[in-house]
Amino acid sequence: MAFYDLPKSERANRVQTIHDDIRAALVAGEHARAHLYYADTDTYIRKSAYLVTGRLYEEDEKLRPAIIAMLSDFFTDEDFKVRQTVINAAGEIGKKHFEEVREYFDKGLKDRHHSPRNAVIGSVKKMGEVNPLPVLAWARGYLHDEDKEIRREICHGIELRGRKHPEDILPLLQELQHDRTARVRKTLVHVIGQIAYKKGCLLKVLAHLKQWENRSLVDAALLEIIDVHDRYRNFAAMSQEEAITLIDGQYPERKRW
């Protein structure tokens, strides 16, 4: 039976079983039982496995070497689901201990399957939100990677930190303003829009965009900001009209949309 087909009490029991099995596997140095959870076809079983792994790493220092050994073992698995779960587990650990797991993100960015690569984006989002200094420093190193998909993924991955602290990621986004790949530029404009509609962010975004040299990209970003205030009007900190008024005040040379 699928995880979310179970009654709530049974789901809690299942998570506890996963916790106990993974812990026992780590103590014994026998990873087969843990591997079953990392490879499970049910997304929520795999999610429980990587959340349990992150929790065990935080709660029991003695288990940390065994956890890293298990993740290293699983990361060479042919099953992309296992590699994806490893990266998600590393993302949980990296919320506080990024340097111990950064190799999984270096390698995961170049994984042959899109699911582990997407797990890198998700992990960078959740780590960057709570542990920004090492995560953003790592991300900066990939902003000019020769692989356009890596540049795009890094741009997307740092977005979540910007929704509360745009000043932390705007300098990194600025480095992508002259990227020659349309797909990267499209993601860049999207991320600017996603951070601009959050409370307290729009003024910071508009002020920073004034420093950018690529005026056509700035124009595209301003249009996206206006549009996103309509698309997400039920969640935006300002109405679209208020956003337009603010943009007009910051960019008086522009005509009113």
Secondary structure as GFF3:
##gff-version 3
##sequence-region A 1 257
A	DSSP	three_ten_helix	3	5	.	.	.	ID=ss1
A	DSSP	alpha_helix	8	28	.	.	.	ID=ss2
A	DSSP	alpha_helix	32	38	.	.	.	ID=ss3
A	DSSP	alpha_helix	43	59	.	.	.	ID=ss4
A	DSSP	three_ten_helix	61	63	.	.	.	ID=ss5
A	DSSP	alpha_helix	64	74	.	.	.	ID=ss6
A	DSSP	alpha_helix	80	93	.	.	.	ID=ss7
A	DSSP	alpha_helix	98	108	.	.	.	ID=ss8
A	DSSP	alpha_helix	114	130	.	.	.	ID=ss9
A	DSSP	alpha_helix	132	140	.	.	.	ID=ss10
A	DSSP	alpha_helix	148	157	.	.	.	ID=ss11
A	DSSP	alpha_helix	159	162	.	.	.	ID=ss12
A	DSSP	alpha_helix	166	174	.	.	.	ID=ss13
A	DSSP	alpha_helix	182	196	.	.	.	ID=ss14
A	DSSP	alpha_helix	202	209	.	.	.	ID=ss15
A	DSSP	alpha_helix	215	231	.	.	.	ID=ss16
A	DSSP	alpha_helix	240	250	.	.	.	ID=ss17
###
